[in-house]
């Protein structure tokens, strides 16, 4: 019976830590100008952070990872950030010209 109580206490403690880590990670991402706002989301389970979303440039992905990886409580990072194709205005003009 004691082990069930201890197990529940550990799970509750882990959940509290994950919630606090989630908030800290989102706050850190928001403060980093190199990470586009609202482009990277995250989940935390047992101190392991999964980053996901879409960015335009490799340095934005690296910035998101570097921002989160050294936070207290992070045990590891899973990177599921994808690159969204970035098309410049000149490229749009060129593509339109080729189709006309």
C-alpha positions in Angstrom: 0.0 0.0 0.0 2.9 2.4 0.8 4.4 1.8 -2.6 1.2 2.8 -4.3 1.2 6.1 -2.4 4.8 6.7 -3.1 4.2 5.9 -6.8 1.4 8.3 -7.0 3.4 11.0 -5.2 6.3 10.5 -7.7 3.9 10.7 -10.6 2.3 13.9 -9.2 5.8 15.3 -8.6 6.9 14.4 -12.2 3.7 16.0 -13.6 4.3 19.2 -11.6 7.9 19.3 -12.8 6.8 18.7 -16.4 4.2 21.5 -16.2 6.8 23.9 -14.7 9.3 22.9 -17.4 6.8 23.4 -20.2 6.1 27.0 -18.9 9.8 27.7 -18.6 10.5 26.4 -22.1 7.7 28.4 -23.7 8.9 31.5 -21.8 12.5 31.0 -23.0 11.4 30.5 -26.6 9.3 33.7 -26.4 12.3 35.7 -25.3 14.6 34.4 -28.1 14.3 36.7 -31.1 15.9 34.1 -33.3 12.9 31.8 -32.9 9.9 33.0 -34.9 6.8 33.6 -32.6 4.3 30.8 -32.6 6.4 28.6 -35.0 7.7 26.0 -32.4 5.5 24.1 -30.0 6.6 21.6 -27.4 5.5 18.8 -25.1 7.3 17.6 -22.0 7.1 14.1 -20.5 9.4 13.0 -17.7 11.8 15.9 -18.5 12.1 14.9 -22.1 11.1 17.8 -24.4 9.7 17.2 -27.9 9.9 20.3 -30.1 7.7 20.4 -33.2 6.4 23.0 -35.6 7.7 24.6 -38.8 10.4 27.1 -39.4 11.9 28.7 -42.5 15.6 28.5 -41.8 18.0 26.0 -40.1 19.3 28.6 -37.7 15.8 29.1 -36.3 15.6 25.3 -35.6 19.0 25.4 -33.9 18.0 28.4 -31.9 14.9 26.7 -30.6 16.9 23.6 -29.6 19.7 25.6 -28.0 17.2 27.7 -26.1 15.5 24.7 -24.4 18.3 22.2 -24.0 20.1 23.9 -21.1 17.0 24.6 -19.0 17.0 23.1 -15.5 15.1 19.8 -15.6 15.6 19.0 -19.3 16.8 15.4 -19.6 16.7 15.2 -23.4 15.3 16.8 -26.6 13.4 15.2 -29.4 13.6 17.4 -32.5 10.5 17.1 -34.8 10.8 20.6 -36.2 10.2 20.7 -39.9 11.2 23.2 -42.5 8.5 25.1 -44.3 9.5 26.1 -47.8 10.3 29.7 -48.0 9.6 31.4 -51.2 10.8 35.0 -51.8 8.8 37.6 -53.7 11.3 37.4 -56.6 10.8 33.6 -56.8 7.0 34.1 -56.9 7.4 36.6 -59.8 9.6 34.2 -61.6 7.2 31.3 -61.2 4.3 33.5 -62.4 6.3 34.6 -65.4 7.1 31.0 -66.4 3.5 30.0 -66.3 2.2 32.9 -68.4 
